[in-house]
């Protein structure tokens, strides 16, 4: 039962997944196949829950509509391998730690929005000054599985001082609609902290597809416009400020920062023009075609300075987030003067005229929006301000989709969302595979449990059969012992009684016969007790040779008997049960000789050679019955079977019978040991 249960546990263990001794660390980055295989089911479930929780808090890739600049496109190539490159040179060196590549997006009829002609193999190299080699800070290939994607590729590295960054392409990918090999990008951003130092910097390329009034040109790589709408997936939505304004009066908006700040950037977020498809308003609705941004430390702007002027000459000069940069200036008040407002073309809406609208105005100092929740004032009463669209919404930090994030954080979240959305199906597939495996293991365990129950039932049946067989063997042994021991003793007692009656004239001889009968009676009682409980006592027939001699003296009476022990240089140790059976076999041999052989002489040889034990009993009687097919008496065969030994009976040339018993020591409880030197052990009893 113990072995069976152990085998069952081993079988179950083999069905279950191997336990991992070292728990792998789950990072937020994309897990490879080897890491997935090492995770346990609970860790996979935890990873799925973590991914879902992170996805709920990350920005979503909502895409722009309408007419706008697309980005950069290289000349077509005839082969996929190439040496195309793009270099952005900064107007002055900066400490940079991240480069972001925004892919060009196209609408696939089967897969939806996808990156178009994004490079398959490329590296990002940065350098300072005239150092043309620079340092590679990121290298990507097919094994990195960047495609398919719509999210930007974020290349982060330890902060380095650099004045240029170059993208070197080795392998192109085909364009979606015709399969031509070329390079397309929507935007390149180079971050120094939270500041995009690549904004409107010089760009050089190995080739350029752009032409006049084209949405494709290298200058659009650094115009600050990306193909996404700011959708942070967090925060309450806020309606943009939109109102009709007068064309006859200069309209201005003034923001009080509360204290002087060193500002260097202003971001203007376009209004939520429409929530329908198609849109009912143009994308640049409410954005002035010309505006001037001023800064001052006095509220009347008597010390004001012009920070930057923005002029929009085409639809390609506007987008959801209009970013303007200028030299760092310390000021408390920032004013936006609307020089040329946005004018609705005739026939587009029921009411035409000049309109002003922004979703948010961000004023950045070292990348932080210092205008958040600050007071905004206008120099005029707006003609028709729409309900719920208040001036305070210009600095509440929210747009129609929720919270407004820093650009670096926003693009990083889009990249992280892409990685997580790419990882989740693989984790889910691995988890489903583990569930299927667990289900299969459960079925196997059910079958093994049924098999175990069957084995237990069979074991119980086998044990019952074994016990019944043991009972039958015990009965057979008791019957054999009673037949051999008591039969021989009673026969010997009867013979001694006959001899005592014949020797009435010799009192000494009668006394001797009575003593021998008394001894046989005691031995018979002892044998009867042994047969009753089948408990082998160490004291029963302890000295085999001495007991054999005594048995021969009692049973054979006046027959001439000779007993010889040959041990071939080794002593013999016989287990108690074997010793008893061997003694009773020998006693049965003598009884048969006394009853049937009419012999006058008996010779016994007990030989032990270390591997076998031989017992040979020879008489000079009348021999065996020649007509019998099996010449070994039934009682001897039964006793030999109990010993698991071989027995044979042959005739002697001069007359008589030789019975030989052969036992193997390894199987039948016999052991050999080196002979003991009596001189070295004076208390040893030499039984010979």
C-alpha positions as CSV (number, residue, x, y, z in Angstrom):
1,X,0.0,0.0,0.0
2,X,2.8,2.5,0.8
3,X,4.6,1.8,-2.5
4,X,1.3,2.1,-4.4
5,X,0.5,5.4,-2.8
6,X,4.0,6.7,-3.4
7,X,3.8,5.8,-7.0
8,X,0.4,7.5,-7.2
9,X,1.9,10.7,-5.7
10,X,4.8,10.5,-8.2
11,X,2.3,10.1,-11.1
12,X,0.4,13.2,-9.9
13,X,3.5,15.2,-9.5
14,X,4.6,14.3,-13.0
15,X,1.2,15.6,-14.3
16,X,1.5,19.0,-12.6
17,X,3.7,21.8,-13.8
18,X,7.2,22.0,-12.4
19,X,7.5,24.4,-9.5
20,X,9.8,27.3,-9.9
21,X,12.1,27.7,-7.0
22,X,13.1,31.2,-7.8
23,X,10.1,33.5,-8.3
24,X,10.8,35.6,-11.4
25,X,10.5,39.3,-11.1
26,X,7.6,40.8,-13.2
27,X,8.7,44.1,-14.8
28,X,6.3,46.6,-16.4
29,X,8.2,46.1,-19.7
30,X,7.1,43.6,-22.3
31,X,7.8,40.0,-21.2
32,X,9.5,37.6,-23.6
33,X,8.5,34.0,-24.1
34,X,11.0,32.6,-21.7
35,X,9.8,34.9,-18.9
36,X,6.2,33.9,-19.6
37,X,7.0,30.2,-19.4
38,X,8.6,30.8,-16.0
39,X,5.6,32.6,-14.4
40,X,3.1,30.5,-12.4
41,X,-0.6,30.7,-13.0
42,X,-1.1,33.1,-10.1
43,X,1.6,35.4,-11.5
44,X,0.1,35.3,-14.9
45,X,-3.3,36.2,-13.5
46,X,-1.6,39.0,-11.5
47,X,0.1,40.2,-14.6
48,X,-3.2,40.3,-16.6
49,X,-4.8,42.3,-13.7
50,X,-1.8,44.7,-13.6
51,X,-2.0,45.3,-17.4
52,X,-5.7,45.9,-17.3
53,X,-5.3,48.3,-14.4
54,X,-2.5,50.2,-16.1
55,X,-4.4,50.4,-19.4
56,X,-7.3,52.0,-17.7
57,X,-5.0,54.8,-16.5
58,X,-2.9,55.3,-19.7
59,X,-3.5,57.8,-22.5
60,X,-5.4,56.5,-25.5
61,X,-4.3,57.0,-29.2
62,X,-7.2,59.1,-30.5
63,X,-6.4,60.3,-34.0
64,X,-6.8,63.7,-35.7
65,X,-9.1,64.3,-38.6
66,X,-9.3,67.0,-41.2
67,X,-6.5,68.6,-43.3
68,X,-3.1,69.0,-41.8
69,X,0.6,68.4,-42.4
70,X,1.4,64.7,-42.4
71,X,5.1,64.6,-41.9
72,X,8.3,63.5,-43.7
73,X,8.5,61.1,-46.7
74,X,11.7,60.0,-48.4
75,X,12.2,59.1,-52.0
76,X,11.1,55.6,-53.0
77,X,13.7,52.8,-53.1
78,X,13.8,49.8,-55.4
79,X,15.1,47.5,-52.6
80,X,14.4,47.2,-48.9
81,X,18.0,47.7,-47.7
82,X,18.9,51.4,-47.6
83,X,21.2,54.0,-46.0
84,X,18.5,56.7,-45.4
85,X,19.0,59.1,-42.6
86,X,17.4,62.0,-40.8
87,X,19.4,64.5,-38.7
88,X,18.0,67.2,-36.3
89,X,20.5,69.9,-35.4
90,X,19.8,72.0,-32.3
91,X,20.6,75.7,-32.3
92,X,22.6,75.1,-29.1
93,X,23.8,72.0,-27.2
94,X,21.4,70.6,-24.6
95,X,21.4,67.8,-22.0
96,X,19.0,65.3,-23.6
97,X,17.8,61.9,-22.3
98,X,15.0,60.8,-24.7
99,X,14.2,60.8,-28.4
100,X,10.7,60.0,-29.6
101,X,9.8,58.9,-33.1
102,X,6.1,59.3,-34.1
103,X,5.1,57.2,-37.0
104,X,2.9,58.3,-39.9
105,X,-0.5,56.8,-39.6
106,X,-2.6,55.4,-42.4
107,X,-6.0,53.7,-42.3
108,X,-5.8,50.0,-43.3
109,X,-9.1,48.6,-44.6
110,X,-8.6,45.3,-42.6
111,X,-6.5,46.3,-39.6
112,X,-7.6,49.9,-39.0
113,X,-5.0,52.6,-38.2
114,X,-1.4,51.4,-38.6
115,X,2.1,52.9,-38.8
116,X,3.0,53.4,-42.5
117,X,6.5,52.9,-43.9
118,X,8.1,52.9,-40.4
119,X,11.6,51.6,-40.6
120,X,12.2,47.9,-39.8
121,X,15.9,48.3,-38.7
122,X,17.4,51.5,-37.6
123,X,19.6,53.1,-34.9
124,X,19.4,56.5,-33.1
125,X,22.8,58.3,-32.8
126,X,23.5,61.5,-30.9
127,X,26.5,63.7,-30.9
128,X,27.9,67.1,-29.9
129,X,29.4,69.7,-32.2
130,X,31.4,68.5,-35.2
131,X,31.6,64.9,-34.0
132,X,30.2,63.1,-36.9
133,X,30.2,59.6,-35.4
134,X,28.6,60.4,-32.1
135,X,27.1,57.7,-29.9
136,X,24.4,55.1,-30.6
137,X,21.8,55.3,-27.9
138,X,19.2,52.9,-29.4
139,X,19.3,50.1,-32.0
140,X,16.2,48.3,-33.2
141,X,15.6,45.4,-35.6
142,X,13.0,42.8,-36.6
143,X,13.5,40.9,-33.3
144,X,12.3,43.9,-31.3
145,X,8.8,43.5,-33.0
146,X,8.1,47.3,-33.2
147,X,5.6,46.7,-36.0
148,X,2.6,46.8,-36.3
149,X,2.0,49.8,-34.1
150,X,0.3,53.2,-34.0
151,X,2.1,54.4,-30.9
152,X,5.4,56.4,-30.9
153,X,8.7,54.7,-30.3
154,X,10.4,56.1,-27.2
155,X,14.2,55.8,-27.0
156,X,15.4,56.6,-23.5
157,X,19.0,56.7,-22.4
158,X,21.2,58.3,-19.7
159,X,21.4,62.0,-20.0
160,X,24.0,63.2,-22.6
161,X,25.1,66.6,-23.8
162,X,24.3,66.8,-27.5
163,X,23.7,69.2,-30.3
164,X,22.3,66.8,-32.9
165,X,20.4,63.5,-33.2
166,X,20.4,61.3,-36.2
167,X,18.1,58.4,-37.2
168,X,20.1,55.9,-39.5
169,X,17.9,53.4,-41.3
170,X,19.2,50.1,-42.6
171,X,16.0,48.3,-43.6
172,X,12.8,49.9,-44.9
173,X,9.2,48.6,-44.7
174,X,6.7,48.8,-47.5
175,X,4.2,51.6,-47.8
176,X,0.7,50.3,-47.1
177,X,-1.3,51.2,-50.3
178,X,1.3,50.3,-53.0
179,X,4.1,48.3,-51.2
180,X,6.8,50.8,-52.2
181,X,9.9,50.9,-50.0
182,X,10.5,54.3,-48.4
183,X,10.8,56.1,-45.0
184,X,7.9,58.0,-43.4
185,X,7.8,59.7,-40.0
186,X,5.3,62.2,-38.5
187,X,7.4,63.9,-35.8
188,X,10.7,63.7,-34.1
189,X,10.9,65.0,-30.5
190,X,14.1,65.4,-28.5
191,X,13.5,65.9,-24.8
192,X,15.6,67.7,-22.3
193,X,13.6,67.0,-19.2
194,X,10.0,67.9,-20.2
195,X,11.1,70.4,-22.9
196,X,11.1,69.4,-26.6
197,X,14.3,71.0,-27.8
198,X,13.8,69.8,-31.3
199,X,10.8,72.1,-31.9
200,X,11.3,74.0,-35.2
201,X,15.0,73.2,-35.4
202,X,17.1,72.5,-38.5
203,X,16.5,69.2,-40.2
204,X,18.7,67.4,-42.8
205,X,17.7,64.3,-44.7
206,X,19.3,61.9,-47.2
207,X,16.3,62.5,-49.5
208,X,13.0,64.4,-49.4
209,X,9.7,63.8,-51.3
210,X,8.3,67.2,-50.3
211,X,7.3,70.0,-52.8
212,X,5.6,73.3,-52.5
213,X,2.3,73.3,-50.7
214,X,2.7,69.5,-49.9
215,X,1.7,67.9,-46.6
216,X,5.1,66.0,-46.8
217,X,8.2,67.9,-45.9
218,X,11.2,67.5,-43.6
219,X,10.2,70.7,-41.7
220,X,7.0,69.0,-40.5
221,X,9.2,66.6,-38.5
222,X,9.8,69.3,-35.9
223,X,6.6,71.4,-36.1
224,X,5.3,70.1,-32.8
225,X,2.1,68.5,-34.4
226,X,1.5,64.8,-33.9
227,X,-1.3,62.7,-35.4
228,X,-3.0,62.2,-32.0
229,X,-5.5,64.0,-29.9
230,X,-4.7,64.5,-26.2
231,X,-6.8,61.7,-24.6
232,X,-5.4,61.0,-21.1
233,X,-8.1,58.6,-20.0
234,X,-8.3,60.4,-16.7
235,X,-9.9,63.5,-15.3
236,X,-13.2,65.1,-15.9
237,X,-13.9,66.6,-19.4
238,X,-14.0,70.3,-19.8
239,X,-15.7,72.4,-22.5
240,X,-13.4,74.7,-24.4
241,X,-13.9,78.5,-24.4
242,X,-15.5,79.6,-27.7
243,X,-17.1,83.0,-28.5
244,X,-17.7,85.3,-31.4
245,X,-15.6,88.4,-31.3
246,X,-15.6,91.8,-32.9
247,X,-13.5,92.4,-36.0
248,X,-13.2,96.1,-35.3
249,X,-11.5,95.9,-31.9
250,X,-8.2,94.3,-30.8
251,X,-9.2,91.4,-28.5
252,X,-6.7,90.2,-25.9
253,X,-6.5,87.6,-23.1
254,X,-4.4,88.3,-20.0
255,X,-3.3,85.6,-17.5
256,X,-1.9,86.5,-14.1
257,X,0.7,83.9,-13.0
258,X,0.6,85.2,-9.4
259,X,4.3,85.7,-9.3
260,X,7.2,86.2,-11.8
261,X,8.2,83.0,-13.5
262,X,11.0,82.2,-16.0
263,X,8.8,81.1,-18.9
264,X,10.0,79.8,-22.3
265,X,7.0,78.1,-24.0
266,X,3.3,78.7,-24.6
267,X,0.9,75.9,-25.8
268,X,-2.5,76.7,-27.2
269,X,-4.9,73.7,-27.3
270,X,-7.5,73.9,-30.1
271,X,-11.2,73.7,-29.3
272,X,-13.3,70.6,-29.5
273,X,-14.5,71.4,-32.9
274,X,-17.0,68.5,-33.3
275,X,-17.8,65.1,-31.9
276,X,-19.4,63.9,-35.1
277,X,-18.0,62.1,-38.2
278,X,-17.5,64.0,-40.4
279,X,-16.8,67.2,-38.5
280,X,-19.1,70.2,-38.7
281,X,-16.2,72.7,-38.1
282,X,-12.7,73.0,-39.5
283,X,-9.9,71.8,-37.2
284,X,-8.5,75.3,-36.6
285,X,-11.8,76.7,-35.6
286,X,-11.3,79.7,-33.3
287,X,-7.5,79.7,-33.6
288,X,-6.3,83.2,-34.8
289,X,-4.3,83.2,-38.0
290,X,-2.1,85.8,-36.4
291,X,-1.5,86.5,-32.7
292,X,1.2,88.1,-30.6
293,X,2.2,86.9,-27.1
294,X,3.6,89.4,-24.7
295,X,5.0,89.2,-21.2
296,X,5.2,91.8,-18.4
297,X,5.7,92.2,-14.6
298,X,3.2,95.1,-14.3
299,X,-0.5,94.7,-14.9
300,X,-0.7,97.6,-17.3
301,X,2.0,96.0,-19.5
302,X,4.0,99.3,-19.4
303,X,7.1,97.1,-19.1
304,X,5.8,94.5,-21.6
305,X,8.0,92.7,-24.1
306,X,7.0,90.7,-27.2
307,X,7.7,87.0,-26.5
308,X,6.6,85.4,-29.8
309,X,4.4,86.0,-32.8
310,X,2.5,83.2,-34.5
311,X,1.3,83.5,-38.1
312,X,-0.7,80.7,-39.8
313,X,-0.5,80.9,-43.6
314,X,-2.0,77.5,-44.5
315,X,-3.9,74.6,-42.9
316,X,-0.5,72.9,-42.4
317,X,0.5,75.5,-39.8
318,X,-2.2,74.5,-37.3
319,X,-3.0,71.5,-35.2
320,X,-4.6,70.3,-31.9
321,X,-1.7,71.7,-29.9
322,X,0.1,74.8,-31.2
323,X,3.4,75.2,-29.4
324,X,5.5,78.4,-29.4
325,X,9.0,78.7,-27.9
326,X,11.1,81.7,-27.1
327,X,14.0,82.7,-24.9
328,X,13.5,82.4,-21.2
329,X,11.8,85.5,-19.9
330,X,10.9,86.4,-16.3
331,X,7.3,87.8,-16.2
332,X,4.2,87.6,-14.1
333,X,1.6,88.6,-16.7
334,X,1.1,86.9,-20.2
335,X,-1.1,88.5,-22.8
336,X,-2.4,87.0,-26.1
337,X,-3.3,89.7,-28.6
338,X,-5.5,88.6,-31.4
339,X,-4.3,90.4,-34.5
340,X,-6.1,88.4,-37.2
341,X,-9.0,86.3,-35.7
342,X,-10.4,83.2,-37.2
343,X,-13.2,84.0,-39.7
344,X,-15.8,81.5,-40.6
345,X,-16.1,81.2,-44.4
346,X,-19.4,82.2,-45.9
347,X,-21.9,79.3,-46.2
348,X,-20.2,77.0,-43.6
349,X,-22.5,77.8,-40.7
350,X,-25.7,79.8,-40.2
351,X,-23.9,82.7,-38.5
352,X,-20.6,83.8,-39.9
353,X,-18.0,86.2,-38.4
354,X,-14.9,86.2,-36.3
355,X,-14.5,83.6,-33.6
356,X,-12.0,83.0,-30.8
357,X,-11.7,79.7,-29.0
358,X,-9.1,77.6,-27.0
359,X,-9.5,74.4,-25.0
360,X,-6.4,75.3,-22.8
361,X,-3.6,77.8,-22.6
362,X,-0.4,76.4,-21.0
363,X,2.5,78.6,-20.0
364,X,5.6,76.5,-19.3
365,X,8.5,77.2,-17.1
366,X,11.1,74.4,-17.2
367,X,8.4,72.2,-18.7
368,X,5.9,72.9,-15.9
369,X,2.5,74.6,-16.6
370,X,2.6,77.6,-14.3
371,X,-0.7,78.9,-15.7
372,X,-2.8,76.1,-14.2
373,X,-5.9,77.4,-12.4
374,X,-4.7,81.0,-12.8
375,X,-7.0,83.9,-13.4
376,X,-7.8,84.9,-17.1
377,X,-9.2,88.2,-18.1
378,X,-10.4,89.6,-21.4
379,X,-10.3,93.3,-22.5
380,X,-13.8,93.1,-24.0
381,X,-17.2,91.7,-23.5
382,X,-17.7,88.8,-25.9
383,X,-20.5,89.1,-28.4
384,X,-21.9,85.7,-28.1
385,X,-20.2,83.5,-25.5
386,X,-21.7,80.0,-25.6
387,X,-23.3,78.6,-22.5
388,X,-20.9,76.6,-20.3
389,X,-17.8,77.8,-22.2
390,X,-16.2,80.0,-19.6
391,X,-12.8,81.9,-19.5
392,X,-11.9,79.8,-16.5
393,X,-11.8,76.7,-18.6
394,X,-8.7,78.1,-20.4
395,X,-6.5,77.3,-17.4
396,X,-8.3,74.3,-15.7
397,X,-5.8,71.8,-17.1
398,X,-8.5,69.8,-19.0
399,X,-9.9,69.4,-22.4
400,X,-13.0,67.7,-23.8
401,X,-11.4,64.3,-23.3
402,X,-10.1,64.9,-19.7
403,X,-6.8,65.8,-18.1
404,X,-4.1,67.5,-20.2
405,X,-0.7,65.8,-19.7
406,X,2.9,67.0,-20.3
407,X,3.9,66.1,-23.9
408,X,6.7,63.7,-22.8
409,X,4.4,61.9,-20.3
410,X,1.6,61.7,-22.9
411,X,3.8,60.2,-25.7
412,X,5.4,57.8,-23.1
413,X,2.0,56.6,-22.0
414,X,1.0,55.9,-25.6
415,X,4.2,53.9,-26.1
416,X,3.6,52.0,-22.8
417,X,0.0,51.3,-23.8
418,X,1.2,49.8,-27.1
419,X,3.6,47.5,-25.3
420,X,1.0,46.4,-22.8
421,X,-1.7,45.8,-25.5
422,X,0.9,43.8,-27.4
423,X,1.8,41.8,-24.3
424,X,-1.7,41.1,-23.0
425,X,-2.7,38.7,-25.7
426,X,0.4,36.7,-25.2
427,X,-0.1,36.6,-21.4
428,X,-3.7,35.7,-21.9
429,X,-2.8,32.9,-24.4
430,X,-0.2,31.5,-22.0
431,X,-2.8,31.7,-19.2
432,X,-5.4,29.9,-21.3
433,X,-2.8,27.2,-22.1
434,X,-2.1,26.8,-18.4
435,X,-5.8,26.5,-17.7
436,X,-6.1,23.8,-20.4
437,X,-3.2,22.0,-19.0
438,X,-4.7,22.2,-15.5
439,X,-8.0,20.8,-16.8
440,X,-6.1,18.0,-18.6
441,X,-4.1,17.4,-15.4
442,X,-7.4,17.3,-13.4
443,X,-8.8,14.7,-15.8
444,X,-5.6,12.7,-15.4
445,X,-5.8,13.0,-11.7
446,X,-9.4,11.8,-11.8
447,X,-8.3,8.8,-13.8
448,X,-5.4,8.3,-11.4
449,X,-7.7,8.6,-8.4
450,X,-9.9,5.9,-10.0
451,X,-6.9,3.8,-10.7
452,X,-5.8,4.2,-7.1
453,X,-9.2,3.1,-5.8
454,X,-9.0,0.1,-8.1
455,X,-5.4,-0.6,-6.9
456,X,-6.6,-0.3,-3.3
457,X,-9.5,-2.7,-3.9
458,X,-7.2,-5.2,-5.7
459,X,-4.6,-4.8,-2.9
460,X,-7.3,-5.6,-0.3
461,X,-8.4,-8.6,-2.3
462,X,-4.8,-9.8,-2.8
463,X,-4.2,-9.4,0.9
464,X,-7.3,-11.4,1.7
465,X,-6.3,-14.1,-0.7
466,X,-2.8,-14.0,0.7
467,X,-4.1,-14.4,4.2
468,X,-6.4,-17.3,3.2
469,X,-3.4,-18.9,1.5
470,X,-1.3,-18.3,4.6
471,X,-4.1,-19.9,6.7
472,X,-4.2,-22.9,4.3
473,X,-0.4,-23.2,4.4
474,X,-0.5,-23.0,8.2
475,X,-3.0,-25.7,8.3
476,X,-0.9,-27.8,6.0
477,X,2.1,-27.2,8.1
478,X,0.3,-28.1,11.3
479,X,-1.0,-31.2,9.6
480,X,2.5,-32.1,8.4
481,X,4.1,-31.4,11.7
482,X,1.5,-33.4,13.6
483,X,1.9,-36.3,11.1
484,X,5.7,-36.2,11.2
485,X,6.5,-35.3,14.8
486,X,3.7,-36.9,16.7
487,X,3.4,-39.9,14.4
488,X,7.1,-40.6,14.7
489,X,7.1,-40.0,18.5
490,X,4.1,-42.3,19.0
491,X,5.5,-45.0,16.9
492,X,8.8,-44.7,18.8
493,X,7.0,-44.9,22.1
494,X,5.1,-48.0,20.9
495,X,8.3,-49.7,19.9
496,X,9.9,-48.7,23.3
497,X,6.9,-50.2,25.0
498,X,7.3,-53.5,23.1
499,X,11.0,-53.6,23.9
500,X,10.2,-52.9,27.6
501,X,7.7,-55.8,27.7
502,X,10.3,-58.1,26.1
503,X,12.9,-57.0,28.7
504,X,10.9,-57.6,31.8
505,X,13.7,-59.7,33.1
506,X,16.1,-56.8,32.9
507,X,14.9,-54.0,35.2
508,X,17.7,-51.6,34.2
509,X,16.8,-52.0,30.5
510,X,13.1,-51.5,31.3
511,X,14.0,-48.4,33.2
512,X,16.0,-47.0,30.3
513,X,13.1,-47.7,27.9
514,X,10.7,-45.9,30.2
515,X,13.0,-42.9,30.5
516,X,13.3,-42.7,26.7
517,X,9.5,-43.0,26.4
518,X,9.2,-40.2,29.0
519,X,11.5,-38.0,26.9
520,X,9.6,-38.7,23.7
521,X,6.3,-37.8,25.5
522,X,7.7,-34.4,26.6
523,X,9.0,-33.8,23.1
524,X,5.6,-34.6,21.7
525,X,3.9,-32.2,24.0
526,X,6.4,-29.5,23.1
527,X,5.8,-30.2,19.4
528,X,2.1,-30.1,19.9
529,X,2.3,-26.6,21.5
530,X,4.4,-25.5,18.6
531,X,1.9,-26.8,16.1
532,X,-0.9,-25.0,18.0
533,X,0.5,-21.5,17.6
534,X,3.1,-21.9,14.9
535,X,5.5,-19.6,16.8
536,X,9.0,-20.5,16.1
537,X,11.1,-20.5,19.3
538,X,14.8,-20.0,19.2
539,X,15.1,-22.8,21.7
540,X,13.2,-25.3,19.6
541,X,15.7,-27.6,17.9
542,X,18.4,-25.0,18.5
543,X,21.3,-27.4,18.1
544,X,20.4,-29.1,14.8
545,X,23.2,-31.7,14.9
546,X,22.5,-32.7,18.5
547,X,18.8,-32.9,17.9
548,X,19.3,-35.0,14.8
549,X,21.6,-37.4,16.8
550,X,19.1,-37.6,19.6
551,X,16.2,-38.2,17.2
552,X,18.1,-41.0,15.5
553,X,18.8,-42.6,18.9
554,X,15.1,-42.4,19.8
555,X,13.5,-43.4,16.5
556,X,15.9,-46.0,15.2
557,X,16.2,-47.7,18.6
558,X,18.6,-50.6,18.1
559,X,19.4,-49.8,14.4
560,X,23.0,-49.0,13.6
561,X,23.1,-45.3,12.8
562,X,25.9,-43.0,11.7
563,X,25.6,-39.1,11.4
564,X,28.3,-37.1,9.6
565,X,28.4,-33.2,9.3
566,X,30.6,-31.7,6.5
567,X,30.8,-27.9,6.4
568,X,33.6,-27.3,3.8
569,X,35.4,-24.9,6.2
570,X,32.3,-22.8,7.0
571,X,29.8,-22.9,9.8
572,X,26.1,-23.1,9.1
573,X,23.5,-20.8,10.5
574,X,19.9,-21.9,9.9
575,X,16.8,-19.8,10.5
576,X,14.4,-21.3,13.1
577,X,11.6,-22.2,10.7
578,X,13.9,-23.8,8.3
579,X,15.7,-25.6,11.1
580,X,12.4,-27.0,12.3
581,X,11.3,-28.1,8.8
582,X,14.7,-29.6,8.1
583,X,14.6,-31.6,11.4
584,X,11.1,-32.9,10.7
585,X,12.1,-33.9,7.2
586,X,14.9,-35.9,8.6
587,X,12.7,-37.4,11.3
588,X,10.1,-38.4,8.6
589,X,12.9,-40.1,6.7
590,X,13.9,-42.2,9.8
591,X,10.3,-43.0,10.5
592,X,9.7,-44.3,7.0
593,X,12.9,-46.4,7.2
594,X,11.8,-47.8,10.5
595,X,8.3,-48.6,9.2
596,X,8.9,-49.9,5.7
597,X,12.6,-50.5,4.9
598,X,13.4,-53.4,7.3
599,X,16.9,-52.0,7.5
600,X,19.6,-52.6,10.0
601,X,21.8,-49.6,9.2
602,X,21.2,-46.0,8.5
603,X,23.8,-43.4,7.4
604,X,23.1,-39.6,7.4
605,X,25.3,-37.0,5.8
606,X,24.6,-33.2,6.3
607,X,26.8,-31.2,4.0
608,X,27.0,-27.4,3.6
609,X,29.3,-25.8,1.0
610,X,28.3,-22.2,1.4
611,X,25.8,-22.1,-1.4
612,X,23.7,-25.3,-0.9
613,X,22.8,-27.5,2.0
614,X,22.6,-31.3,1.2
615,X,20.9,-33.8,3.5
616,X,21.5,-37.5,2.4
617,X,19.9,-40.4,4.3
618,X,20.9,-43.9,3.2
619,X,19.7,-47.3,4.5
620,X,20.4,-50.9,3.6
621,X,16.7,-52.0,3.6
622,X,14.5,-53.5,0.9
623,X,14.4,-50.4,-1.3
624,X,11.5,-48.5,-2.9
625,X,8.5,-49.8,-4.7
626,X,9.6,-50.0,-8.4
627,X,6.0,-49.8,-9.8
628,X,5.5,-46.2,-8.6
629,X,6.1,-43.3,-11.1
630,X,7.1,-40.9,-8.3
631,X,9.3,-42.9,-6.0
632,X,9.6,-40.1,-3.3
633,X,7.1,-40.8,-0.5
634,X,4.2,-38.3,-0.3
635,X,5.1,-37.1,3.2
636,X,8.7,-36.3,2.1
637,X,7.4,-34.4,-0.9
638,X,5.1,-32.3,1.2
639,X,7.9,-31.5,3.7
640,X,10.3,-30.6,0.8
641,X,7.7,-28.3,-0.6
642,X,7.5,-26.5,2.7
643,X,11.2,-26.1,2.6
644,X,11.1,-25.0,-1.1
645,X,13.8,-27.7,-1.7
646,X,14.4,-30.4,-4.1
647,X,14.2,-34.1,-3.0
648,X,15.1,-37.3,-4.8
649,X,15.1,-41.0,-3.9
650,X,17.3,-43.6,-5.6
651,X,18.3,-47.2,-5.1
652,X,21.6,-48.2,-3.7
653,X,23.7,-50.8,-5.6
654,X,24.2,-53.1,-2.6
655,X,20.5,-52.8,-1.7
656,X,18.6,-50.1,0.1
657,X,17.5,-46.5,-0.6
658,X,19.2,-43.1,-0.7
659,X,17.1,-40.0,-0.1
660,X,18.7,-36.6,-0.9
661,X,17.4,-33.1,-0.1
662,X,19.0,-30.0,-1.7
663,X,18.4,-26.4,-0.5
664,X,19.8,-23.1,-1.9
665,X,21.1,-20.9,0.9
666,X,20.1,-17.6,-0.7
667,X,16.5,-18.4,-0.9
668,X,15.8,-20.7,2.1
669,X,17.2,-18.9,5.1
670,X,20.7,-20.4,5.3
671,X,23.7,-18.3,5.9
672,X,27.4,-19.0,5.8
673,X,30.1,-17.5,7.9
674,X,33.8,-18.0,8.3
675,X,34.9,-20.8,10.7
676,X,35.5,-19.7,14.2
677,X,38.9,-20.4,15.7
678,X,38.2,-22.2,19.0
679,X,41.6,-21.2,20.3
680,X,40.8,-17.5,19.9
681,X,37.3,-18.0,21.5
682,X,37.7,-20.4,24.4
683,X,34.0,-20.1,25.4
684,X,32.8,-21.2,22.0
685,X,30.9,-24.4,22.1
686,X,32.2,-26.8,19.4
687,X,29.0,-28.7,18.8
688,X,30.9,-31.4,16.8
